[in-house]
Amino acid sequence: MSSATIPTHTATPTLAITSDDVVILVMGKTESGINNFINKLTGMQLGGTKKLSSHTENVREYDCSHSGQRFILVDTPGLNNGECLQGTAFRDISKWLEDTYQRSIRLTGVIYTHDITDDDWPPADVQSFELLGHLCGNKPADRVRLVMTMPNQAEELDAYNVEGISESIDWRSFIRAGARPVRFDNTSAGAWGIIEGLENTKKALLLQEELVIMKKRLEDTAAGKHRLDELVAP
């Protein structure tokens, strides 16, 4: 696939997604570069990054054609957004995952963005990463890319030890399961390089199997239990 291709893009209703599409779920904390990453792939401007709020109130899909293949980029609320742990956004993400699985649509990848310049790692951010792990499970971990972003200083990205940072915030168990930390240089070519590296293997997430195959209630899934534990934690 050539990164020079000029993408076309539209907002895409969930029902319009097919099993032939390459579907990428984009997640992360608020202001970690979710919108910017999608912008670089689609050429769209999804909105600004207002402090302590998420541009995405609900799950949204964006259609993007690249080298003859249709990609669906799924924009989600920031996982450290209080509303995500408190219910509304978490249920929206879960409902989207359940509906698409029931329609035989599997994910090619999960992009989790993290601002490499953010030295602060508060409890809400730790919880957001832990929630990602419970959503995905270990079997599809090789579909996960832990994308290190540096929105305002991309030219200095190589100076950061990505592997060291991934260990310092305890991503090690997820990496051992197959997830990969990667640098994002804030360019369209760089974004497409990350997507192309996923190739076209498709897998279901743990949450999807729990909801559809195991017929669990959302609150009884690994992610649901984690969310409830965080809500009642002192």
C-alpha positions as CSV (number, residue, x, y, z in Angstrom):
1,M,0.0,0.0,0.0
2,S,1.4,3.4,-1.0
3,S,1.3,6.1,1.7
4,A,1.1,8.7,-1.1
5,T,-2.6,7.8,-1.9
6,I,-5.0,10.6,-1.3
7,P,-7.8,9.2,0.9
8,T,-11.5,9.8,0.5
9,H,-13.4,10.1,3.7
10,T,-17.0,10.2,5.0
11,A,-18.7,9.5,8.3
12,T,-20.0,6.0,8.0
13,P,-23.1,4.5,9.8
14,T,-22.3,1.2,11.6
15,L,-24.7,-0.7,9.3
16,A,-22.7,0.4,6.3
17,I,-19.5,-1.5,7.6
18,T,-18.9,-4.8,5.9
19,S,-16.7,-7.8,6.7
20,D,-14.5,-6.8,3.7
21,D,-13.5,-3.6,5.4
22,V,-10.3,-3.1,7.4
23,V,-11.7,-1.9,10.8
24,I,-9.4,-0.1,13.2
25,L,-10.5,0.9,16.7
26,V,-8.7,4.0,18.0
27,M,-8.6,4.5,21.7
28,G,-6.6,6.4,24.3
29,K,-6.7,9.0,27.0
30,T,-8.2,12.5,26.2
31,E,-5.6,14.7,24.5
32,S,-3.3,11.8,23.7
33,G,-3.6,12.3,19.9
34,I,-6.6,10.2,18.9
35,N,-8.1,12.9,16.7
36,N,-4.7,13.8,15.3
37,F,-3.9,10.2,14.3
38,I,-7.2,9.9,12.5
39,N,-6.7,13.3,10.9
40,K,-3.4,12.1,9.4
41,L,-5.1,9.1,7.9
42,T,-8.2,10.7,6.5
43,G,-7.2,14.4,5.9
44,M,-10.2,15.4,8.1
45,Q,-10.2,17.7,11.0
46,L,-12.2,16.0,13.7
47,G,-12.1,18.8,16.2
48,G,-9.9,20.5,18.7
49,T,-8.7,19.1,22.0
50,K,-10.5,20.9,24.8
51,K,-8.8,20.4,28.1
52,L,-10.5,17.7,30.3
53,S,-13.1,16.8,27.7
54,S,-13.5,14.4,24.9
55,H,-14.4,15.5,21.3
56,T,-16.1,12.2,20.8
57,E,-19.3,11.9,22.8
58,N,-20.3,8.6,21.1
59,V,-18.5,6.1,19.0
60,R,-18.1,7.4,15.4
61,E,-16.8,5.7,12.3
62,Y,-14.9,7.3,9.4
63,D,-14.6,5.8,6.0
64,C,-11.2,6.1,4.3
65,S,-10.1,4.6,1.0
66,H,-6.4,3.8,0.7
67,S,-4.7,1.9,-2.2
68,G,-8.0,0.3,-3.2
69,Q,-8.9,-0.9,0.2
70,R,-11.7,0.6,2.4
71,F,-10.7,1.3,6.0
72,I,-13.1,2.1,8.8
73,L,-11.5,4.2,11.6
74,V,-13.5,4.1,14.8
75,D,-13.2,7.2,17.0
76,T,-13.9,6.6,20.6
77,P,-14.2,8.7,23.8
78,G,-11.1,9.3,25.8
79,L,-10.7,6.4,28.2
80,N,-9.7,8.7,31.1
81,N,-12.8,10.8,30.5
82,G,-14.8,10.5,33.8
83,E,-17.9,9.6,31.8
84,C,-16.2,6.6,30.3
85,L,-15.7,4.9,33.7
86,Q,-19.0,6.2,34.9
87,G,-21.0,4.4,32.3
88,T,-22.3,6.2,29.2
89,A,-19.3,6.2,27.0
90,F,-18.2,2.7,28.2
91,R,-21.6,1.3,27.3
92,D,-21.5,3.0,23.9
93,I,-18.1,1.4,23.1
94,S,-19.4,-2.0,24.4
95,K,-22.6,-1.7,22.4
96,W,-20.7,-0.9,19.2
97,L,-18.3,-3.9,19.7
98,E,-21.3,-6.2,20.4
99,D,-23.3,-5.1,17.4
100,T,-20.3,-5.3,14.9
101,Y,-19.4,-8.8,16.2
102,Q,-22.9,-10.0,15.7
103,R,-22.6,-8.9,12.1
104,S,-19.5,-11.0,11.6
105,I,-17.2,-7.9,11.5
106,R,-13.9,-8.4,13.2
107,L,-11.2,-5.9,14.0
108,T,-7.9,-5.7,12.2
109,G,-6.4,-3.5,14.8
110,V,-6.7,-1.5,18.0
111,I,-4.7,1.7,18.2
112,Y,-4.0,3.0,21.7
113,T,-2.5,6.5,21.8
114,H,-0.2,7.8,24.5
115,D,1.5,11.2,24.6
116,I,5.1,10.4,25.2
117,T,5.8,13.8,26.6
118,D,3.3,13.4,29.4
119,D,5.3,12.4,32.4
120,D,2.3,12.5,34.6
121,W,0.6,9.1,35.0
122,P,-2.4,9.8,37.3
123,P,-4.7,7.0,38.5
124,A,-7.3,7.8,35.8
125,D,-4.7,7.1,33.1
126,V,-3.6,3.8,34.7
127,Q,-7.3,2.8,34.9
128,S,-7.7,3.6,31.2
129,F,-4.9,1.4,30.1
130,E,-6.1,-1.4,32.4
131,L,-9.6,-1.0,30.9
132,L,-8.0,-1.5,27.5
133,G,-6.5,-4.8,28.6
134,H,-9.8,-6.1,29.9
135,L,-11.6,-5.0,26.7
136,C,-9.1,-6.8,24.5
137,G,-7.8,-9.8,26.4
138,N,-4.5,-11.5,25.6
139,K,-5.6,-13.5,22.4
140,P,-5.9,-10.5,20.2
141,A,-3.0,-8.6,21.8
142,D,-1.0,-8.9,18.6
143,R,-3.7,-6.7,17.0
144,V,-2.9,-3.8,19.5
145,R,-0.4,-1.0,18.8
146,L,0.6,1.2,21.7
147,V,1.2,4.3,19.7
148,M,3.6,6.8,21.3
149,T,2.6,10.3,20.1
150,M,4.4,13.6,20.5
151,P,2.0,16.1,18.9
152,N,4.0,19.3,19.2
153,Q,7.6,18.0,19.1
154,A,7.5,15.2,16.5
155,E,11.1,15.9,15.4
156,E,12.4,15.0,18.8
157,L,10.5,11.7,19.0
158,D,13.6,9.5,18.4
159,A,15.2,10.9,21.5
160,Y,12.7,9.1,23.7
161,N,13.2,5.5,24.7
162,V,9.8,4.0,23.7
163,E,10.6,0.6,25.1
164,G,11.7,2.0,28.4
165,I,8.6,4.1,28.8
166,S,6.4,1.2,28.0
167,E,8.0,-0.7,30.8
168,S,7.9,2.2,33.2
169,I,4.1,2.3,32.9
170,D,3.8,-1.4,33.2
171,W,2.7,-2.3,29.6
172,R,5.1,-5.3,29.9
173,S,2.4,-8.0,30.3
174,F,0.4,-6.8,27.3
175,I,3.6,-6.6,25.2
176,R,4.5,-10.1,26.1
177,A,1.1,-11.2,24.9
178,G,1.8,-9.6,21.5
179,A,1.0,-5.9,21.7
180,R,3.7,-3.6,20.2
181,P,4.8,-0.1,21.2
182,V,5.5,2.0,18.2
183,R,6.5,5.6,17.5
184,F,4.2,8.0,15.6
185,D,6.1,10.9,13.9
186,N,3.0,13.0,13.4
187,T,2.9,12.5,9.6
188,S,0.4,10.9,7.3
189,A,3.1,8.4,6.1
190,G,3.9,7.5,9.6
191,A,0.2,6.9,10.5
192,W,-0.2,4.7,7.4
193,G,3.0,2.8,8.2
194,I,1.5,1.8,11.6
195,I,-1.8,0.7,10.0
196,E,0.0,-1.2,7.2
197,G,2.1,-3.0,9.8
198,L,-1.1,-4.6,11.1
199,E,-1.6,-6.3,7.7
200,N,-5.1,-7.9,7.4
201,T,-5.4,-10.4,10.2
202,K,-8.7,-10.0,12.0
203,K,-9.6,-11.1,15.5
204,A,-12.4,-10.6,18.1
205,L,-11.8,-8.9,21.4
206,L,-12.4,-10.6,24.7
207,L,-15.4,-8.3,25.5
208,Q,-17.1,-9.2,22.2
209,E,-16.8,-12.9,22.9
210,E,-18.0,-12.4,26.5
211,L,-21.1,-10.5,25.4
212,V,-22.1,-12.5,22.3
213,I,-20.7,-16.1,22.7
214,M,-20.8,-16.4,26.5
215,K,-24.0,-14.3,26.8
216,K,-22.6,-12.3,29.8
217,R,-24.1,-9.2,31.1
218,L,-21.9,-6.2,30.5
219,E,-21.3,-5.8,34.3
220,D,-20.1,-9.4,34.4
221,T,-17.4,-9.1,31.8
222,A,-13.8,-8.6,32.7
223,A,-14.0,-4.9,31.5
224,G,-17.3,-4.4,33.3
225,K,-16.0,-5.8,36.5
226,H,-12.9,-3.6,36.3
227,R,-15.1,-0.5,35.7
228,L,-17.2,-1.3,38.7
229,D,-14.2,-2.0,40.9
230,E,-12.8,1.5,40.0
231,L,-16.1,3.2,40.8
232,V,-16.3,1.7,44.3
233,A,-12.5,2.1,45.0
234,P,-11.8,4.6,47.8
